[in-house]
């Protein structure tokens, strides 16, 4: 998960640099995500009475107990 934060900070720095140099925020390109992260909070799911299928839990990037 740490890599995703590094990538996020790198992309944010790109926009900050452009704006500081005088670019209008509306003129900056919109970047679409290249990776999505799935996090499941099991305690909240249990509180809501939700059952998480094993197939879904296997595909998650992070499970919060």
C-alpha positions in Angstrom: 0.0 0.0 0.0 3.0 2.3 0.6 3.7 2.3 -3.2 0.2 3.8 -3.8 0.9 6.7 -1.5 4.2 7.4 -3.2 2.5 7.4 -6.6 -0.3 9.7 -5.2 2.3 12.1 -3.9 4.2 12.1 -7.1 1.1 12.9 -9.1 0.0 15.6 -6.6 3.5 17.2 -6.9 3.1 17.4 -10.7 -0.1 19.5 -10.3 1.3 21.7 -7.5 4.4 22.4 -9.6 2.3 23.4 -12.6 0.0 25.7 -10.6 2.9 27.4 -8.8 4.5 28.0 -12.2 1.3 29.8 -13.3 -0.9 27.2 -15.0 -4.6 27.5 -14.5 -6.0 24.5 -12.7 -8.8 24.2 -15.3 -6.2 23.8 -18.0 -4.4 20.9 -16.4 -5.1 17.4 -17.8 -7.3 15.1 -15.9 -5.5 11.8 -15.0 -7.5 8.6 -14.8 -6.4 6.1 -12.2 -4.5 3.1 -13.5 -5.0 1.0 -10.4 -7.8 0.6 -7.9 -7.5 -0.6 -4.4 -10.1 -2.6 -2.5 -10.2 -2.4 1.3 -12.8 -4.2 3.4 -13.5 -3.3 7.0 -14.6 -6.7 8.5 -15.8 -5.2 11.8 -18.1 -2.8 10.0 -19.3 -5.5 7.7 -20.1 -7.7 10.6 -21.9 -4.9 12.4 -24.0 -4.3 9.3 -24.8 -8.0 9.1 -22.9 -8.4 5.8 -21.2 -11.6 4.8 -18.2 -11.2 2.6 -17.7 -14.0 0.1 -14.3 -15.7 0.2 -13.8 -14.9 -3.5 -14.1 -11.2 -2.6 -11.8 -11.3 0.4 -9.1 -13.1 -1.7 -9.1 -10.2 -4.2 -8.9 -7.4 -1.6 -5.7 -5.3 -1.2 -6.3 -4.8 2.5 -8.7 -6.3 5.0 -9.1 -4.3 8.2 -10.0 -6.5 11.1 
